[in-house]
Amino acid sequence: MLKALLWKEWHEQRWRMALAGVWLMGVTAIGLKIRLVPDSVVLGLVGLPMAVLLPVFAGMGLFAEERQAKTMAFLQVQPARRWQILVAKLGMGWLVFSVPMTVTFAMVLITVGSRELPLTLMWLGFTAVLGFGVVMYFWQILAGLGVKRQETYAVTCAAVLGAWMIEGLLVDEFARGTALEFWVWMINPFALVELLDAWTYRSMTEVWSVVLVQCVIVVGLAWAVWFRFERLRERTS
């Protein structure tokens, strides 16, 4: 049954993946070709906004779109376990935003390579941005799991993003330079991207601490999404 669910999600979501890929590769290629600013600026201006927007774009087509089409209740009464439905949807949503980002990064490596940036730094940047997208994806799925419209899901995602931005500003304002700042900041998804700032001065302990905390958070969020989804009841009318 899982195979059938994956096939269903693929047929429903593949246009999103294609659109995201064409858009992302096109914008990146234009920026790198024109060369009005350094490659690092182009990749930063494209990569981080896409890591914010693409998970939202992918998530809109999972649960909210199903409810808008009034098919969610019928999907849940099919001979499939709840976890199979959840795995199919979350997995396909992850592919919708991660595949375009990965293909675009491969395109950059092939066409530009280390023209201005070391390959190591490019790999680190891609990993950090993709990791940020994954963490935000799970936060937004958890917050918007029960919404009934795609527009509401987008607003919910914006609220989640805004909340983490405010948290980062508050920590920087009131706990600057203290041990508390580091530990409270580590739970923020933006901590993954901030590691790229002054990368050469970062200790491996700091880097792995942030990565480990974010991995634990993703596991916790995945469990929370499953817990909520198991208890959701849909109306058939």
Sine and cosine of phi, psi and omega as CSV:
sin_phi,cos_phi,sin_psi,cos_psi,sin_omega,cos_omega
0.00,0.00,-0.55,0.84,0.01,-1.00
-0.88,0.48,-0.63,0.77,0.02,-1.00
-0.88,0.47,-0.66,0.75,0.02,-1.00
-0.91,0.40,-0.63,0.78,0.03,-1.00
-0.91,0.40,-0.67,0.74,0.04,-1.00
-0.89,0.46,-0.64,0.76,0.03,-1.00
-0.89,0.45,-0.66,0.75,0.04,-1.00
-0.87,0.49,-0.76,0.65,-0.02,-1.00
-0.90,0.44,-0.62,0.79,0.01,-1.00
-0.88,0.48,-0.70,0.71,-0.01,-1.00
-0.92,0.39,-0.50,0.87,-0.02,-1.00
-0.99,0.10,-0.49,0.87,-0.16,-0.99
-0.95,-0.32,-0.14,0.99,-0.11,-0.99
-0.90,0.44,-0.49,0.87,0.03,-1.00
-0.91,0.41,-0.55,0.84,0.05,-1.00
-0.91,0.41,-0.67,0.74,0.02,-1.00
-0.89,0.46,-0.70,0.71,-0.01,-1.00
-0.90,0.43,-0.70,0.71,0.00,-1.00
-0.89,0.45,-0.70,0.71,0.01,-1.00
-0.89,0.46,-0.64,0.77,0.00,-1.00
-0.91,0.42,-0.73,0.69,0.00,-1.00
-0.89,0.45,-0.69,0.73,-0.01,-1.00
-0.89,0.45,-0.77,0.64,-0.07,-1.00
-0.91,0.41,-0.71,0.70,0.00,-1.00
-0.92,0.40,-0.61,0.79,0.01,-1.00
-0.90,0.43,-0.74,0.67,0.00,-1.00
-0.89,0.45,-0.69,0.73,0.00,-1.00
-0.90,0.44,-0.70,0.71,-0.01,-1.00
-0.89,0.46,-0.67,0.74,0.02,-1.00
-0.89,0.45,-0.71,0.70,0.00,-1.00
-0.88,0.47,-0.67,0.74,-0.01,-1.00
-0.96,0.29,-0.50,0.87,-0.02,-1.00
-0.96,0.27,-0.69,0.72,-0.05,-1.00
-0.92,0.38,-0.65,0.76,0.06,-1.00
0.86,0.51,0.69,0.72,0.11,-0.99
-0.97,0.26,-0.45,0.89,0.03,-1.00
-0.74,-0.67,0.26,-0.97,0.01,-1.00
-0.87,0.50,0.39,-0.92,0.00,-1.00
-0.83,0.55,-0.62,0.78,-0.03,-1.00
-0.88,0.48,-0.62,0.79,0.01,-1.00
-0.93,0.36,-0.68,0.73,0.02,-1.00
-0.87,0.50,-0.76,0.65,-0.03,-1.00
-0.90,0.43,-0.59,0.80,0.04,-1.00
-0.93,0.36,-0.69,0.73,-0.02,-1.00
-0.93,0.37,-0.43,0.90,0.02,-1.00
-1.00,-0.04,-0.72,0.70,-0.14,-0.99
-0.90,0.43,-0.78,0.63,-0.08,-1.00
-0.92,0.38,-0.73,0.69,0.07,-1.00
-0.86,0.52,-0.60,0.80,0.02,-1.00
-0.93,0.38,-0.56,0.83,0.06,-1.00
-0.93,0.38,-0.36,0.93,0.07,-1.00
-1.00,0.08,-0.70,0.72,-0.14,-0.99
-0.99,0.13,-0.66,0.76,-0.10,-0.99
-0.90,0.44,-0.66,0.75,0.07,-1.00
-0.87,0.49,-0.57,0.82,0.06,-1.00
-0.91,0.41,-0.72,0.69,0.01,-1.00
-0.86,0.51,-0.65,0.76,0.01,-1.00
-0.94,0.35,-0.69,0.72,-0.05,-1.00
-0.92,0.40,-0.48,0.88,0.00,-1.00
-0.87,0.49,-0.49,0.87,-0.07,-1.00
-1.00,-0.02,0.10,0.99,-0.08,-1.00
-1.00,-0.07,-0.97,0.23,-0.11,-0.99
-0.99,-0.10,-0.68,0.73,-0.03,-1.00
-0.90,0.44,-0.68,0.73,0.01,-1.00
-0.90,0.44,-0.61,0.79,0.02,-1.00
-0.90,0.43,-0.64,0.77,0.01,-1.00
-0.95,0.32,-0.61,0.79,0.03,-1.00
-0.88,0.48,-0.58,0.82,0.03,-1.00
-0.99,0.11,-0.03,1.00,0.01,-1.00
0.86,0.51,0.62,0.78,0.01,-1.00
-0.90,-0.44,-0.05,1.00,-0.06,-1.00
-0.91,0.41,-0.69,0.73,-0.01,-1.00
-0.89,0.45,-0.64,0.77,0.01,-1.00
-0.94,0.34,-0.54,0.84,0.05,-1.00
-0.90,0.43,-0.61,0.79,-0.07,-1.00
-0.97,0.24,-0.28,0.96,0.04,-1.00
-0.99,-0.11,0.03,1.00,0.08,-1.00
-0.94,0.33,0.35,-0.94,0.00,-1.00
-0.95,0.30,0.89,0.45,0.03,-1.00
-0.65,-0.76,0.62,-0.79,0.04,-1.00
-0.95,0.31,0.45,-0.89,-0.01,-1.00
-0.86,0.51,-0.64,0.77,-0.05,-1.00
-0.91,0.41,-0.50,0.86,0.04,-1.00
-0.93,0.37,-0.67,0.75,0.06,-1.00
-0.88,0.48,-0.70,0.72,-0.04,-1.00
-0.91,0.41,-0.70,0.71,0.00,-1.00
-0.88,0.47,-0.68,0.73,0.00,-1.00
-0.88,0.47,-0.69,0.72,-0.04,-1.00
-0.95,0.32,-0.75,0.67,-0.02,-1.00
-0.91,0.42,-0.65,0.76,0.00,-1.00
-0.90,0.44,-0.69,0.73,0.00,-1.00
-0.94,0.34,-0.60,0.80,0.06,-1.00
-0.88,0.47,-0.65,0.76,0.04,-1.00
-0.89,0.46,-0.67,0.74,0.02,-1.00
-0.90,0.43,-0.58,0.81,-0.06,-1.00
-0.86,0.52,-0.61,0.79,-0.01,-1.00
-0.98,-0.19,-0.43,0.91,-0.05,-1.00
-0.99,0.16,-0.58,0.81,0.01,-1.00
-0.90,0.43,-0.75,0.66,0.06,-1.00
-0.86,0.52,-0.63,0.78,0.01,-1.00
-0.92,0.40,-0.66,0.76,-0.01,-1.00
-0.93,0.38,-0.69,0.72,0.01,-1.00
-0.90,0.43,-0.65,0.76,0.03,-1.00
-0.90,0.44,-0.66,0.75,0.04,-1.00
-0.89,0.45,-0.66,0.75,0.05,-1.00
-0.89,0.46,-0.64,0.77,0.05,-1.00
-0.88,0.47,-0.66,0.75,0.02,-1.00
-0.90,0.44,-0.68,0.73,0.01,-1.00
-0.88,0.47,-0.65,0.76,-0.05,-1.00
-0.95,0.30,-0.69,0.73,-0.11,-0.99
-1.00,0.06,-0.56,0.83,-0.08,-1.00
-0.94,-0.33,-0.69,0.73,-0.03,-1.00
0.88,0.47,-0.64,-0.77,-0.03,-1.00
-0.99,-0.11,0.71,0.70,-0.02,-1.00
-0.85,0.52,-0.69,0.72,0.00,-1.00
-0.78,-0.63,-0.34,0.94,-0.07,-1.00
-0.87,-0.49,0.61,-0.80,0.11,-0.99
-0.90,0.44,0.58,-0.82,0.00,-1.00
-0.87,0.50,-0.58,0.82,0.01,-1.00
-0.87,0.49,-0.71,0.70,0.00,-1.00
-0.92,0.39,-0.57,0.82,0.03,-1.00
-0.91,0.41,-0.68,0.74,0.05,-1.00
-0.89,0.46,-0.68,0.73,0.01,-1.00
-0.89,0.45,-0.67,0.75,0.02,-1.00
-0.89,0.45,-0.70,0.71,0.03,-1.00
-0.88,0.47,-0.70,0.71,-0.01,-1.00
-0.89,0.45,-0.68,0.73,-0.01,-1.00
-0.91,0.41,-0.69,0.73,-0.03,-1.00
-0.93,0.37,-0.68,0.73,0.04,-1.00
-0.91,0.42,-0.65,0.76,0.05,-1.00
-0.88,0.48,-0.67,0.75,0.06,-1.00
-0.86,0.51,-0.69,0.72,0.02,-1.00
-0.88,0.47,-0.64,0.77,0.00,-1.00
-0.91,0.42,-0.71,0.70,-0.02,-1.00
-0.90,0.44,-0.72,0.69,0.02,-1.00
-0.89,0.45,-0.59,0.81,0.03,-1.00
-0.84,0.54,-0.72,0.69,-0.02,-1.00
-0.95,0.31,-0.62,0.78,0.08,-1.00
-0.87,0.50,-0.70,0.72,-0.06,-1.00
-0.95,0.31,-0.60,0.80,0.07,-1.00
-0.88,0.47,-0.70,0.72,0.00,-1.00
-0.88,0.47,-0.69,0.72,-0.04,-1.00
-0.94,0.34,-0.57,0.82,-0.09,-1.00
-0.96,-0.27,0.31,0.95,-0.10,-1.00
-0.88,0.47,-0.54,0.84,-0.09,-1.00
-0.98,-0.18,0.06,1.00,-0.06,-1.00
-0.96,0.29,0.42,-0.91,-0.13,-0.99
-0.96,-0.27,-0.16,0.99,-0.03,-1.00
-0.74,-0.68,0.51,-0.86,0.00,-1.00
-0.91,0.42,-0.58,0.82,0.02,-1.00
-0.90,0.44,-0.64,0.77,0.04,-1.00
-0.91,0.42,-0.61,0.80,0.04,-1.00
-0.89,0.45,-0.67,0.74,0.01,-1.00
-0.89,0.46,-0.66,0.75,0.04,-1.00
-0.91,0.42,-0.65,0.76,0.04,-1.00
-0.87,0.48,-0.68,0.73,0.03,-1.00
-0.89,0.45,-0.64,0.76,0.04,-1.00
-0.89,0.45,-0.61,0.79,0.03,-1.00
-0.91,0.41,-0.65,0.76,0.04,-1.00
-0.89,0.46,-0.72,0.69,0.02,-1.00
-0.88,0.48,-0.71,0.70,0.01,-1.00
-0.89,0.46,-0.62,0.78,0.01,-1.00
-0.88,0.47,-0.67,0.74,0.01,-1.00
-0.94,0.33,-0.54,0.84,0.07,-1.00
-0.92,0.40,-0.67,0.74,0.03,-1.00
-0.90,0.43,-0.66,0.75,0.03,-1.00
-0.86,0.51,-0.68,0.73,0.01,-1.00
-0.90,0.44,-0.66,0.75,0.02,-1.00
-0.92,0.40,-0.65,0.76,0.01,-1.00
-0.91,0.41,-0.67,0.74,0.03,-1.00
-0.89,0.46,-0.68,0.73,-0.01,-1.00
-0.91,0.41,-0.53,0.85,-0.06,-1.00
-0.98,0.19,-0.67,0.74,-0.16,-0.99
-0.96,-0.27,-0.19,0.98,-0.03,-1.00
-0.78,-0.63,0.39,0.92,-0.08,-1.00
-0.88,0.48,0.76,-0.65,0.08,-1.00
0.98,0.19,0.07,1.00,-0.01,-1.00
-0.96,-0.27,0.26,-0.97,0.05,-1.00
-0.91,0.42,-0.50,0.87,0.00,-1.00
-0.89,0.46,-0.59,0.80,-0.02,-1.00
-0.84,0.54,-0.72,0.69,-0.05,-1.00
-0.90,0.43,-0.72,0.70,-0.08,-1.00
-0.94,0.33,-0.60,0.80,0.03,-1.00
-0.97,0.25,-0.58,0.81,0.00,-1.00
-0.93,0.37,-0.48,0.87,-0.06,-1.00
-0.88,0.48,-0.45,0.89,-0.02,-1.00
-0.98,0.18,-0.17,0.99,-0.02,-1.00
-0.99,0.14,0.77,-0.64,0.02,-1.00
-0.84,0.55,-0.50,0.87,0.01,-1.00
-0.91,0.41,-0.25,0.97,0.03,-1.00
-0.89,0.46,-0.53,0.85,0.03,-1.00
-0.89,0.45,-0.67,0.74,-0.02,-1.00
-0.96,0.28,-0.58,0.81,-0.04,-1.00
-0.91,0.42,-0.38,0.93,0.03,-1.00
-0.85,0.52,-0.45,0.89,-0.01,-1.00
-0.95,0.32,-0.39,0.92,0.03,-1.00
-0.95,0.31,0.83,-0.56,-0.04,-1.00
0.81,0.59,0.74,0.68,-0.08,-1.00
-0.83,0.55,-0.64,0.76,-0.08,-1.00
-0.91,0.42,-0.30,0.95,-0.02,-1.00
-0.99,-0.15,0.00,1.00,-0.01,-1.00
-0.98,0.18,0.68,-0.73,0.11,-0.99
-0.99,0.11,0.48,-0.88,0.01,-1.00
-0.90,0.43,-0.48,0.88,0.06,-1.00
-0.89,0.46,-0.69,0.73,0.02,-1.00
-0.90,0.44,-0.71,0.71,-0.03,-1.00
-0.88,0.47,-0.77,0.63,-0.05,-1.00
-0.93,0.36,-0.47,0.88,0.06,-1.00
-0.90,0.43,-0.72,0.69,0.02,-1.00
-0.90,0.44,-0.72,0.70,-0.02,-1.00
-0.88,0.47,-0.70,0.71,-0.02,-1.00
-0.90,0.43,-0.70,0.72,0.00,-1.00
-0.88,0.48,-0.69,0.72,-0.01,-1.00
-0.92,0.39,-0.58,0.81,0.06,-1.00
-0.90,0.43,-0.67,0.74,0.04,-1.00
-0.89,0.45,-0.65,0.76,0.02,-1.00
-0.89,0.46,-0.68,0.74,0.01,-1.00
-0.88,0.47,-0.68,0.73,0.04,-1.00
-0.88,0.47,-0.70,0.72,0.03,-1.00
-0.89,0.45,-0.65,0.76,0.03,-1.00
-0.91,0.41,-0.65,0.76,0.03,-1.00
-0.88,0.48,-0.67,0.75,0.03,-1.00
-0.91,0.41,-0.66,0.75,0.00,-1.00
-0.90,0.43,-0.63,0.78,0.05,-1.00
-0.89,0.46,-0.71,0.70,0.04,-1.00
-0.88,0.48,-0.68,0.73,-0.02,-1.00
-0.87,0.50,-0.71,0.71,0.02,-1.00
-0.93,0.38,-0.68,0.73,-0.06,-1.00
-0.91,0.42,-0.58,0.81,0.02,-1.00
-0.89,0.46,-0.44,0.90,-0.09,-1.00
-0.96,-0.27,0.02,1.00,0.05,-1.00
-0.97,0.26,0.68,-0.74,0.06,-1.00
-0.85,-0.53,0.79,-0.62,-0.06,-1.00
-0.97,-0.23,0.58,-0.81,0.09,-1.00
-0.99,0.11,0.64,-0.77,-0.02,-1.00
-1.00,0.07,-0.16,0.99,-0.02,-1.00
-0.96,-0.28,0.00,0.00,0.00,0.00
